[in-house]
């Protein structure tokens, strides 16, 4: 079974301190599931580690460190430096890859590699050993030990997640089965660790309430810290359940296919989402504004570089569309300016028309007033031949007078009111005529 921790010593360098002699520093590289860690150690540090491992484990590691040379120094000999580097790399790799986890579980090993306190070894076998030690000791009763166990649980969950990703990327059935088995074992151990942490948290909570066990202040936890640890435990439980669901779906799909070559090792987007369920990187459920789109026909057959090239081409096309849209907007702007100028001219013309209308209306009003005062002159020229009757009324021939009518009343003019002309004798039969009347009416 491949360990979750990969260790190597790729190179060595010479360190020259401000005091003392120069010495050779061996660079140890730790490849963890999520990060890489590098530390530098001297040959004497490896010697002290070997002595402590023998003392704590009761047995020497499967490999031994190279012997010390009394006549040559690695600072002056590159060949000796390379020989010692290879021997030290073999020494640490044998400890990591060994089936016996007693050396990886020791505090000397953790201190040498600067691993967190209480972390067994980031290895499967070492984790089982640490869990068994806690079970034999009666469970978790110390708050600091609980935190160490929680770190181990997080490492187990992360290791199982990485194994599921390896299973997804595997191209052969054997690799898929191997990764599935390792992931299943890690999830089982994680579930057992969650149960152990839950029991330990209950014990710590009961002891913190009344200090039943007689612990000091550093071993008592407040209500807020207890709630925080319960939340951590609940989040870990959700992660384990999500990973178990993903593993079950993968196993079901593998059992339904007839050939691994035909199906390959392709996982659906739902499996990928479930792999990160319960973590900070998990996609939010429900409707999300601006969320990632589903796989399309154009991107399904492309790798990362192809998708990047496609996105670059799409962005260039969008830039061209934006430039074309900008030209159209500029044309619309010019048209709007021209329309505005035309409207300004039309408004000025309407203003002039309004002024002319007001002026004409004023003149019309003045004309109406004058018409009301105009004198109607009525000229009626008529000749009346008046013939007086038997008492000698003379025939009157008279022109009508010219008069002005300024009132709305009717004016009556009769010949009787006018000065009578000299009477004349009219030969022939006597004819009587009425006086002529001139009437002017003003409405």
C-alpha positions in Angstrom: 0.0 0.0 0.0 1.5 3.3 -1.0 2.0 5.7 1.9 0.2 9.0 2.0 3.6 10.7 2.9 6.3 10.7 0.3 9.8 11.5 1.6 13.0 12.1 -0.3 16.4 13.8 0.0 17.0 15.2 -3.5 20.1 17.3 -2.8 22.5 18.7 -0.2 24.1 22.0 0.4 27.0 23.5 2.4 26.0 25.9 5.2 28.5 28.4 6.6 27.4 29.9 9.9 28.8 33.1 11.3 30.5 31.1 14.0 32.0 27.6 13.8 32.9 25.4 10.9 31.0 24.8 7.7 28.8 21.7 7.5 26.7 19.8 5.0 22.9 20.3 5.2 20.7 17.6 3.7 17.3 18.8 2.3 14.4 16.5 3.2 11.3 17.0 1.0 8.0 15.8 2.4 5.2 15.5 -0.2 1.9 15.7 1.6 -1.5 15.2 0.0 -2.1 19.0 -0.3 1.3 20.6 0.1 5.1 20.1 0.0 7.3 20.7 3.0 11.1 21.0 3.0 13.4 20.9 6.0 17.2 20.8 6.3 19.0 18.4 8.7 22.7 17.7 9.5 24.2 14.2 9.7 24.3 14.5 13.5 20.6 15.1 13.5 20.1 11.7 11.8 22.3 10.1 14.3 20.3 11.5 17.2 17.1 10.4 15.5 18.4 6.9 15.2 19.3 6.7 18.9 15.9 8.1 19.9 14.0 5.6 17.6 15.8 2.7 19.1 15.1 4.0 22.6 11.4 4.6 22.0 10.5 1.7 19.7 12.7 -0.8 21.4 14.2 -1.9 18.0 16.4 -0.4 15.4 14.8 0.8 12.1 14.9 -1.5 9.1 17.8 0.5 7.6 20.8 2.0 9.3 22.5 5.4 8.8 25.8 5.6 7.0 28.9 5.3 9.1 30.8 8.3 10.2 34.0 9.1 8.4 36.9 10.2 10.6 39.3 11.1 7.8 37.1 12.8 5.2 34.6 15.6 5.4 31.6 16.0 3.2 32.3 19.7 2.8 35.5 18.9 0.9 34.3 15.7 -0.9 31.3 15.8 -3.3 31.5 12.0 -3.7 31.2 11.4 0.0 28.3 13.9 0.2 26.4 12.1 -2.6 27.1 8.7 -1.0 25.8 9.8 2.3 22.8 11.5 0.8 21.7 8.3 -0.9 22.2 6.3 2.3 20.2 8.8 4.4 17.4 8.8 1.8 17.2 5.0 1.9 17.1 5.2 5.7 14.1 7.6 5.9 12.3 5.8 3.1 12.5 2.5 4.8 10.9 4.0 7.9 8.1 5.5 5.9 7.4 2.4 3.7 7.8 -0.1 6.5 4.7 -2.2 7.5 5.7 -1.7 11.1 4.6 1.8 12.2 6.3 1.9 15.6 9.0 4.2 14.3 6.6 6.4 12.5 4.4 6.7 15.5 7.2 7.8 17.9 7.5 11.4 19.0 11.1 11.5 17.9 10.1 10.9 14.3 7.4 13.6 14.4 9.8 16.0 16.0 12.5 15.3 13.4 10.1 16.0 10.5 8.3 18.9 12.3 5.0 17.0 12.1 2.0 18.1 14.2 2.0 16.7 17.7 -0.1 13.6 18.0 0.0 12.9 14.2 1.0 9.3 13.9 2.9 9.5 10.6 0.4 10.5 7.9 0.5 6.8 7.1 -2.4 4.4 7.2 -0.6 1.9 9.5 0.6 4.6 11.8 -3.0 6.0 12.2 -4.3 2.6 13.1 -1.7 2.2 15.8 -2.4 5.6 17.3 -6.1 4.9 17.4 -5.5 1.5 19.1 -3.3 3.2 21.7 -6.1 5.6 22.5 -8.6 2.8 22.8 -6.4 0.8 25.0 -5.8 3.9 27.2 -9.6 4.3 27.7 -10.4 6.8 25.0 -9.7 10.6 24.6 -9.9 12.5 27.9 -7.5 15.4 27.2 -8.6 18.4 25.2 -5.2 18.7 23.5 -5.3 15.0 22.6 -8.7 15.5 21.1 -7.3 18.2 18.8 -4.5 15.9 17.8 -7.0 13.2 17.0 -9.1 15.6 15.0 -6.0 16.5 12.9 -5.5 12.8 12.2 -9.2 12.6 11.2 -8.8 15.5 8.7 -5.7 13.8 7.3 -7.6 10.6 6.8 -10.5 12.3 5.1 -8.1 14.2 2.8 -6.3 11.0 2.0 -9.5 9.2 1.1 -10.5 12.2 -1.1 -7.2 12.0 -2.9 -7.7 8.2 -3.4 -11.1 8.8 -4.9 -9.6 11.3 -7.3 -7.0 8.8 -8.2 -9.7 6.2 -8.7 -11.5 8.6 -11.0 -8.4 9.2 -13.1 -7.4 5.6 -13.3 -7.5 4.0 -16.7 -7.4 0.3 -15.7 -9.7 -1.8 -13.7 -6.9 -3.0 -11.3 -6.0 0.6 -10.5 -9.6 1.5 -9.9 -10.2 -1.5 -7.6 -7.0 -0.7 -5.6 -7.9 3.0 -5.2 -11.4 2.1 -4.2 -10.2 -0.4 -1.6 -7.8 2.1 -0.1 -10.4 4.8 0.0 -12.9 2.5 1.6 -10.4 1.5 4.3 -9.7 5.2 5.0 -13.3 6.1 5.3 -13.9 3.2 7.7 -11.1 4.4 9.9 -12.4 8.0 9.6 -15.9 6.8 10.8 -14.3 5.0 13.7 -12.3 8.1 14.6 -15.4 10.2 14.5 -17.1 7.9 17.0 -14.0 8.0 19.2 -13.9 11.8 19.0 -17.6 12.0 19.8 -17.2 9.9 22.9 -14.1 11.8 24.0 -15.9 15.1 23.5 -18.8 13.9 25.7 -16.3 12.9 28.4 -14.5 16.2 28.2 -17.8 18.1 28.4 -19.0 16.1 31.5 -15.7 16.6 33.2 -15.6 20.3 32.4 -19.0 21.0 33.9 -18.2 20.1 37.5 -14.5 19.3 37.3 -15.4 15.7 38.2 -12.1 14.3 37.3 -10.2 17.0 39.1 -8.6 18.5 36.1 -6.9 21.9 36.1 -8.0 25.0 34.3 -6.2 24.2 31.1 -8.1 20.9 30.8 -11.5 22.4 31.2 -13.4 23.7 28.1 -16.0 26.4 28.0 -19.4 26.1 26.3 -18.3 28.1 23.3 -15.3 25.8 22.7 -17.4 22.7 23.1 -19.9 24.0 20.5 -17.0 24.8 18.2 -15.7 21.3 18.5 -19.1 19.8 18.0 -19.4 21.8 14.8 -16.0 20.5 13.6 -17.1 17.0 14.3 -20.4 17.5 12.5 -18.6 18.9 9.4 -16.2 15.9 9.4 -19.1 13.5 9.6 -20.8 15.2 6.6 -17.6 14.9 4.6 -17.2 11.2 5.4 -20.8 10.6 4.4 -20.4 12.5 1.2 -17.3 10.5 0.2 -18.9 7.2 1.1 -21.8 8.1 -1.2 -19.4 9.0 -4.0 -17.6 5.7 -3.5 -20.8 3.7 -3.6 -21.9 5.4 -6.8 -18.5 4.6 -8.4 -18.7 0.9 -7.4 -22.2 0.6 -8.7 -21.3 2.1 -12.0 -18.2 -0.2 -12.3 -20.4 -3.3 -11.5 -22.9 -2.4 -14.2 -20.4 -2.0 -17.1 -19.2 -5.0 -19.0 -15.8 -3.8 -19.9 -13.5 -1.3 -18.3 -12.0 -0.4 -21.6 -15.4 0.6 -23.0 -16.4 2.7 -20.1 -13.0 4.0 -19.1 -12.7 5.8 -15.8 -14.9 8.8 -16.6 -16.9 10.3 -13.6 -19.9 12.5 -14.0 -20.2 16.0 -12.8 -22.4 14.9 -9.9 -19.6 12.6 -8.7 -17.1 15.4 -8.9 -19.5 17.7 -6.9 -20.0 14.9 -4.3 -16.3 14.5 -3.9 -16.0 18.0 -2.4 -19.3 17.9 -0.5 -19.0 19.3 2.9 -15.8 21.2 2.3 -15.0 24.9 1.8 -14.5 24.2 -1.9 -17.9 22.6 -2.3 -20.3 24.3 -4.8 -23.3 25.9 -3.2 -26.6 24.1 -3.7 -29.7 25.7 -5.0 -30.0 28.5 -7.5 -26.8 30.5 -7.8 -26.6 33.7 -9.8 -23.8 33.5 -12.2 -22.9 29.9 -11.3 -20.7 27.7 -13.5 -22.4 26.3 -16.6 -22.6 22.7 -17.5 -20.3 21.0 -19.9 -21.0 21.8 -23.6 -20.3 19.9 -26.8 -17.5 22.4 -27.6 -15.7 21.9 -24.3 -16.3 18.3 -23.6 -13.6 17.0 -25.9 -11.0 19.7 -25.0 -8.3 19.6 -22.4 -7.2 22.6 -20.3 -5.1 24.2 -23.0 -7.9 23.7 -25.5 -10.5 25.2 -23.2 -8.2 28.2 -22.6 -7.7 28.7 -26.4 -11.4 28.5 -26.9 -12.1 31.0 -24.2 -9.4 33.3 -25.7 -11.1 33.1 -29.1 -14.5 33.7 -27.6 -13.1 36.8 -25.8 -11.6 38.1 -29.1 -15.0 37.7 -30.8 -16.7 39.5 -28.0 -14.2 42.3 -28.3 -15.0 42.6 -32.0 -18.7 42.7 -31.3 -18.2 45.4 -28.7 -16.2 47.5 -31.2 -19.0 47.1 -33.7 -21.6 47.9 -31.1 -19.5 51.0 -30.2 -19.6 52.2 -33.8 -23.4 51.8 -33.9 -23.8 53.7 -30.7 -21.6 56.5 -32.0 -23.8 56.7 -35.1 -26.9 56.8 -33.0 -25.3 59.6 -30.9 -24.7 61.7 -34.0 -28.2 61.1 -35.2 -29.5 62.2 -31.7 -27.4 65.4 -31.9 -28.8 66.2 -35.3 -32.4 65.5 -34.1 -31.8 67.8 -31.1 -30.5 70.6 -33.4 -33.5 70.2 -35.7 -35.9 70.3 -32.7 -34.2 73.4 -31.4 -34.8 75.2 -34.8 -38.4 74.0 -34.9 -38.9 75.3 -31.4 -37.5 78.7 -32.4 -39.9 78.8 -35.4 -42.8 77.9 -33.2 -41.9 80.7 -30.9 -41.9 83.2 -33.8 -45.2 81.8 -35.0 -46.6 82.3 -31.6 -45.4 85.9 -31.4 -47.0 86.6 -34.8 -50.2 85.0 -33.8 -50.3 87.1 -30.7 -49.7 90.2 -32.7 -52.4 89.5 -35.3 -54.8 88.6 -32.5 -54.2 92.0 -30.9 -54.8 93.7 -34.2 -58.1 91.8 -34.7 -59.2 92.8 -31.2 -58.5 96.5 -32.0 -60.4 96.1 -35.3 -63.4 94.6 -33.5 -63.5 97.5 -31.1 -63.3 100.0 -34.0 -66.1 98.2 -35.9 -68.3 98.6 -32.9 -67.9 102.3 -33.1 -68.2 102.8 -36.8 -71.0 105.1 -37.9 -73.4 103.7 -40.3 -74.2 106.3 -42.9 -77.3 105.8 -44.7 -78.0 107.9 -47.7 -81.3 107.7 -49.3 -82.1 109.9 -52.1 -85.6 109.9 -53.2 -87.8 112.3 -54.6 -91.3 112.5 -53.2 -94.0 114.0 -55.0 -96.5 115.0 -52.5 -99.9 116.2 -53.6 -101.9 117.9 -51.2 -105.5 117.2 -50.9 -108.3 119.5 -51.5 -107.2 122.0 -48.9 -104.3 122.9 -51.0 -101.5 120.6 -49.8 -98.6 121.1 -52.2 -96.6 118.2 -53.6 -93.3 118.1 -51.8 -90.2 117.0 -53.6 -87.4 116.7 -51.1 -84.1 114.9 -50.8 -83.6 112.8 -47.8 -81.2 114.1 -45.2 -78.0 112.5 -44.3 -77.9 111.4 -40.7 -75.7 109.3 -38.3 -77.1 106.6 -36.1 -75.1 106.0 -33.0 -77.8 104.4 -31.0 -79.6 101.1 -31.3 -83.0 102.8 -31.4 -85.0 103.3 -34.6 -85.2 106.7 -36.0 -88.2 107.8 -37.9 -88.1 110.8 -40.2 -91.3 111.9 -41.9 -91.9 114.6 -44.4 -94.3 116.3 -41.9 -91.3 117.1 -39.7 -89.3 118.7 -42.5 -89.8 122.2 -43.6 -92.5 122.3 -46.2 -91.6 123.7 -49.6 -93.7 126.3 -51.2 -97.0 124.9 -52.3 -97.4 124.5 -55.9 -100.4 123.8 -57.9 -100.4 120.5 -59.5 -102.4 120.0 -62.5 -104.2 116.9 -63.1 -106.0 114.7 -60.7 -105.0 115.1 -57.2 -103.0 112.2 -55.8 -102.3 111.8 -52.1 -99.0 110.1 -51.0 -97.7 109.3 -47.6 -94.7 110.9 -46.2 -91.5 109.1 -46.9 -90.0 107.5 -43.8 -86.3 106.7 -43.4 -85.5 104.1 -40.8 -82.0 103.2 -39.7 -81.5 100.4 -37.3 -78.3 99.5 -35.8 -77.8 96.1 -34.4 
